[in-house]
């Protein structure tokens, strides 16, 4: 058995409606990353200087040495950039979520006071602004606990949101296992919040962004000017706003850094964008905690028995009859590489159909022969499977006149004599007249063509059965 952990399905073609407050067409969320004083630095006990997200092109860590230029660029963010962004948002009464690195917050008491006076949310951005990809699970968990402790000590309350940023593959799981966060944001995989199951609890995830983010001023192939930044933010907003007008509202995140967007030339572009979105109706500018609380109230976790979480016996017992009386198909599907994408009707159908399609003609013929005649002797004797009984009843085949029954019996006999297996059709797709017409038409097919058509109908019946029991 192979289970693939990545979720490549998400909400699929039908995302849930967020029901944003007051009928808003879009939720726009601004994050100010407060990292200045929490970055890699010899003074902080780190092994090397910082080299990430600065104005120094091609910067690399300097082991055992301070990098004066990068240190002072980070200091600009705390000394000047923060206050420029603070004025910009407070003058427009636009709320903000701060991703605050705990050690940076501890070194910026006046900035923390200004955040709190403005009513901004201060979420945790980890203990230090360093890479966690090589941390052991125990060490990362310890840093997470220390981040929460120091955050509460500095701000007066524990953080309700979490975003490491320079995270590991285990960060989201560790934050969820902590159990103290209303949301976690260390993903970039959707335009809406979603729930993820971790152990016996459901954790809300509010995805973040690295594209609508001023960090691209400091990376290759990023923004070269404020005009490019503004144009990208505007186009992102326009696209999502249009989707909201069309009935599928989304969320837009914008990531900012005091030392980057806080520079005058970039701040001018941000100012234009803030004023641009103020010209639209139905725009909800919110903190991430506001989005989390709203989502939890209108779109709580949807619980169902997930196929990929079942043991073999449960899986086969549940899905062994999806292909009529052919549990070997479910047995084969259970052994495939299955993941979250297969926990839906379409996903699991694909896995089951793969086993059916890869079987030889003889095995597929066994599946065809396992199907009952339409309105035949088994139906009259009430010996159909529960699924077949319901399906035939849906087209009125359980209430035939004597003349209709005689016609079905004749067609069943002729068809079976010609092809060697019962006539199979997804009756839920047809009414009685349509079934009879298909019967007559398909009697004229060649044997190969009819075998292929019967197999397609078997797959269609399986999908319709799965849609009754899975999302």
N, C-alpha and C positions, 0 to 999 in steps of 0.2 A: 504494500500500500504506500502510495506517495501522496502527500498533501502539500500543496503549493501555497505558501502563506500570503503572497501579494494579492491584493484585491484589484483586479483589472476591470471589474464591472461597475462598481459604484452604484449610482442610482439608475444607470441604464438610460433608456429613452424617455422615462417618465419620472423626473425628479419630483420630490414633494413640493407642494406650494408652501413657501415660508410664512405667508400671512403676516408680512411685516406690519408694524403698527400704523394705523391710519391709512391703510391701503397703499403704503409706499411701494414704488416700482423698483427700488434698489436700496440696499443697505450699504453705505460707504463707511469704511472703518480705517482710521489713521492710527498707525503705530509709530511712536517715537522710541527708538532703541537708545537707552541710556547705558552706555558701555564704558564711558570715559573714567579711568581709574580702576577698571576691572580687567583691562587687557593684559596680555603677557608683558611682564616687565621684571627686570632683575630686582627692583625694589619690592616687588610683590612676592618674591621667593620663587619666581619662575626661572627656568633654565636658560631662556633666551629672550630676546626682545620681540616685540610684536611686528608682524609683517602683513597683516590682513586689513583691507579696507582703509587705506590711507592714500595720500596724494603721491607717495613715493612709488614710481612705476618700477615693477620688477623687484619689489622689496623681498628680502629673505630674512629669516630669523638670524640674529647674531648671538650665538651661544656665549653666555657669560658676560655679555656687554650690553650696556644701555644704548638704545638708538635715539639720540637726542631729537632728531628731526621728527620721527614718528611720535615720540612722546609729546612733543609740543603741538603736533597736529591734533592728537587726541585731546590735549588740554584746550585747544580752541573750541572744541565741541562743548565742553563744560563751561568755559569762561564766557563765550560769545554766542556760539551757535544755538545752545539751548534757549537762551533768553530771546533770541530772534524768533525761534519757532513758538515759544511760549506766548509772545506778544501776538503773533500772527493768528493763533488759534483762539486765544482768549478774547481778542478784539472782535472775532466773528462768532463767539459763543459756540464754538464747535468742540465737542468732547473728544478726548484722545485716550488711547491706552498706551501706557509706557511699558515697554519691556525693560525692566530694571535689573541689571546685574547687581547682585547683593553687595559685593565689595565696592562697586562703583557708587551705589546709593549711600553706603556708609561714608564715602569720601565726599559726598555732595549734599550736606544737610540743607543748604539754602534752596537748592534745586528741588529736593524732596518736598520742602515746605511749600514751594510754589506749585508743584504738581497737585498737592493735596488741597491747597486753597482754590485751585481751579476746578476741583472735582474730578480730576483725571483718575482713571484706574491705573494702579501700579501692579502689573503682573510680574511674575518672576522670570528673569532671563538667565537663571542659573547662579551659581556661587561665584564663578569667575568667567571672564570672556576668553575661554581657551578651548582647544579641541578636546572632545571627549570620545573620539572614535576608537582610541586604543585603551580606554579605561576598562578595568574589570567591572563586572556588574556590582560587586561589593563597594568598590571605590566610587563609582558613579552614584550609587544610592546614598553613600555617605555625603557626597557633595550636595546632592539634592536636599538631604535633611539639613545640612548646614546652611544652604541657601534659604530655606524656609525659616530657620531659626534667626538668622541675621536679618532677613527681610522684615520679620515681625518686630525685631528689636529696634530697627531703624525707623520703620514706618508706623509702628503701633498696631499692625494687624497682619495676619498671615496672608500670603498671596492666594488668590482664587483662580488665577490662570498661570499656565506654565509654557515657556518656550525656551529651549536651550539654544537653538540655532546651530551651533557647531556640535551637533549631536552625534550619538552612536545609533546603531541599528536597534538598540534595546531601550532607548530613551522613552519613547511613547509608552511602552509596556511598563517601565518602572514608574513613570508618572501616574499611569492608571492604577497600578498596584498600590501606590501611595494612598489613593482614595480621598485625598483632600482637595482636589482641583475640580472646579466646575467645568473647565475645558483645558485641553492640551492643543498646542498649535504647531508642533514639529512635523507638519506635513504640508505638501504643496499640491494636493491631488484633486481639488474640487473647487467649485464656485459656491458651495453651500456647506454648512456644518453637517456632520454625520456622527452616528454612534458606532463605536467599535467595542466588541466584546473582549474583555480581558479577564480570564478566570470566571468568577461568578458575578461580575459587575459589568455595567455598560459605561463606557467613558465617552463623553462628548468631545469631538475633535472639531476645532474651527481652523481650517487650513489657512496658511499664511501665503505670502507671495515673495518671490525673488525677481519677478519681472517688473511689476509696478513698484519698483524699489530703487531708492537713490544709490544703493550699493553699486549699481551698474555704471556710476560715474568713475568707479575706481577699479574696474575690471576690463580686460580686453574685450573688444566688440561691444562695449557698453555705450552709455550716453556721452556724446562729445560736447553737448551744449545744453543749456536750460531749455531751449526750444524743442529739442528732441525729447527731453523728459516730459515737458508739458504736452506735446503732441501724443506721446504714448499714453499718458494718463487720460487725456481727453478721449482718445479713440477707445480705450478700454471702457471708460464710463459710458460713452455713446452706445457701444455694442450691448453692454449689460442693461442699460436703461431701455433700449429698444426691445430686448427680450422680456423685460418687465412689463412694458406696454402690451406685448403680445400675450401676456398671461403666465410667464414663467420667471418671476423675479429672482434675482441672484444677489450675491454679496460681492463687493469689491474691496479688497484690502490694498492699502498703500503703506509701504515701509519707508521710514525716514530715519536718518542718523544725524545727531546734532553736529558732528564734525563734517558732514557731507552736505545735506540739504540746508544746514545752518549757514553755509557760506553765501554771501550776498547774491552772486549771480544765479545760484540754484534756488535760493529762497524766492527770487523774483518769479521763477517758473512755477513754484509751488503756490505762490500767492495768486497767480493767474488761474490756476486750476481750482483753488478754493472759491474764488469769485465766480468761476464758470459754473460750477455745480449749484451755486446758490441761485442761479437763474432758472432752475427747473423745479417744477412741483413734484411731490411724491418722492423726495430723497430723504432717507433716514440716515443721518450721520450719528453713529452710535459708538460706544465703547464695546470692546469685545465681551465684557461681562454682561452687558445689556443684551447682546445678541445671544449669548449662552443661555441666559434666563428665559428669554423669549422662546428660543428654540425648544428648550426643555418643556415649556408649557404647551406649545402647539404641535410639536412633533416629537413626542416621547419615543423611547426605543420600541421598535416593533419586534416582538418575540415570535420565533417559530423554530421548529425542530430542524436544524440545518443538516442536510444530507452529509456534508463533509465532516460533521462532528459525530456521526453515528458509528457504532461498531459494525462489524461485518454482518452479524446475524440480524441486527435491527435494520440495517440498510436493505438487505435482501428481503426481509419480511415486509418492509414498507413499499419497496419498488419492484419486487419480483413479479408482480402482476401487471405492471404498466404495459409491457409487451405480453399479450395474452398468454397466460400460463407458461411463461418462459423465464423462470428465475435465473437461468444461466446468463442472461443478458445483464441483469443487475449484478450478478457475481463478477462478471467481467468488468463492468463499469467501476465497481468498487476498487479494483486493482489499478485503475488508471491514475495519472497525476491529476487530482482534483483539488480545486481551491475555491475561494469565495465566489468566483464567477460561476461555479456549478451549483450554488445554493439556490438558484432560481429555476423556474420551470424551463426556460429556454436553455439555460446552462446544463442542467442535468439531462435534459432531452438530448443534447448534443453528445454527452458522454454515453448514454445508452444507445443512441443511434450509431455511434462509432463501432460499438461491439456488434450490433446487428449487421451493419454494412460490411464489416470485415470478415464476417462468417461466410463459409462456403454456401453455394446454392442449396445443398441438402439441408443445412441447419436453418437457413431462412425459410425453406419450404416447410420445415417442421413448425415454424412460427405461424405461417399462413394456415396450415392445417389445424392449428390450435384454436383458430377463430370459429365461432359457431355460425351456422346458416342464419341469414336474416329471416326472422319470423318462422324459424324452422321447428323441428321436433323438440330440441332442447328448450326453446323458449316456451313452447306449449306445456312442457313438463316442468317449467319453472326451475330449470337446472343450469341456467346461465350464471356466470360470475356476477357479482354485484355491479361491477362497472359496465358489463355488457347489457345487463338488464336495464340500467338507467339510460344507457345510450340508445337502445332500441325504443324505449318508451318515449324518449325526447322527440322522435320522429313519428310517434303514433303507431309504431309497429306492434304494440301490445294490444291494440284495439282494432283489428282488421275485420272487415266483413268477410263472409264466406267466399265471395268472389275474389276479393283481394288476396285472401290467404291462398286460394287455389292458384292464383297467378304467381305469387311468390314461390310456392312449392314447385311450380313448373320451371320458373327461371332458375331456382337453385339447382334443380336436377340437371337442366341443360348446361349450366355453367360448370358444375362440378365434373360432369362427363367430359366436357371439352378441355378443361384446364387441370383437373386433378386436385383442386383445392377450393374452399368456399369463396363466394363473392364477398369481398371486403371493401367497405367504404366508410369514411368518417361520417356517420349518420348525423352527427350534430351540425354538420355543415349544410344539410339538405332537409327538405321536406319529403313526404312520401312520394309525391309525383316526381321529384328530382331524382330520388333513389331508383325508382322504376325506369326512368329514362336512361340513367347511367348504366343500369343493368342491361338494357337492350343494346345500348351503344357499345359497351365493352365486350359483349358476346362476339362482336365482329373483329376484335383484336387478334393479332398473332399471339402465339403462346409466349414468346419472349417479351413482347410489348405488354401483355397482360400481367406477367410475372413482375415486371418492373413497376407497373401501375399499382399492383396489389401491395408491393413492398412500400411504395410511397404512402399509400393509404394506412398501412400499419404504423408508419412513423407519425403520420398526422394524428391518428387515434391516440398514440402514446403522448404526444404533445398536449392534446386537449385534456387527457387524464391528469397530466402533471400540473396544468394550469388550474385545476380545481383544488390542488393541495399545496402548491408552492407559490411564492411571489412571482 
